Structure formats: C-alpha cells, structure tokens
Amino acid sequence: MRKYLVMAMRTPRFDASIAVPHQEWLAVVRERGQLVETGKFTDGSGGAYVITAENLAAAQELISTDPIHTTGASELTVYEWDITG
C-alpha cells in the first residue's frame, strides 16, 4: 500500500451542507483502514487528506466517490506521496 495526498480545493459551487456527507464518507474510508489523516485549511479554501491505496488508479477511483467531488463542491487532486519524515 502506498500513501496518497488528496488536495481538496473549494469551487464556487461549494455549499456548507456538503460537509456532513463528506465527513460520513471519510468515516467509512477510515473504518476500512484507508484514511491516514485529514484536515481543513484555516483560510477556508479547502483541505487535504491522506489515504492509502494499491496504486494511483485505485486512489483516484476511491476519491471519485467523495461527495465533495461528486457534487462539484471541490476540485480534488491526488498525489502519490513519499513521506520522508
């Protein structure tokens, strides 16, 4: 399993009501053992989370089901992350 950093930047379509479905989605990913950590940016522009997956394609498939993505509330970008510290 590799780690992937997911940057979630809010779009003009962002609505605060998406927070609950997103948090529920994160809880399911955490229960499956694939969510390492998550947090929001203090400037309100979005947030990030770290997941584990077999490969980049699997990571992209997983995040494509995140409600903040499916509703267009945020633009998600995933990076394979080689954490060194």
SULCORZI-V317693 format. One record per residue. N is the residue number from 0. PHI is phi as a letter, one per 40 degrees, with the letter a starting at -180 (none if undefined). D_CENTER is the distance of its C-alpha to the mean C-alpha in whole Angstrom. Layout:
n	phi	d_center
N	PHI	D_CENTER
N	PHI	D_CENTER
This chain:
n	phi	d_center
0	none	17
1	b	15
2	c	12
3	b	9
4	c	8
5	b	5
6	c	7
7	b	6
8	b	10
9	c	12
10	b	14
11	c	18
12	c	17
13	c	15
14	b	16
15	d	16
16	c	17
17	c	13
18	d	12
19	c	14
20	c	12
21	c	9
22	c	10
23	c	12
24	c	9
25	d	8
26	c	11
27	c	12
28	c	10
29	c	11
30	c	15
31	c	15
32	g	14
33	b	11
34	b	9
35	c	11
36	a	10
37	a	8
38	a	9
39	b	10
40	c	13
41	c	16
42	c	18
43	g	15
44	c	14
45	i	10
46	a	8
47	a	6
48	a	5
49	b	7
50	b	8
51	b	11
52	a	13
53	c	16
54	a	15
55	c	14
56	c	14
57	c	13
58	c	10
59	c	10
60	c	11
61	c	9
62	c	6
63	c	9
64	c	10
65	c	7
66	d	10
67	c	8
68	c	9
69	c	12
70	c	14
71	g	13
72	c	12
73	a	10
74	c	10
75	b	7
76	b	8
77	b	8
78	b	11
79	c	13
80	b	14
81	c	17
82	c	17
83	b	21
84	b	21
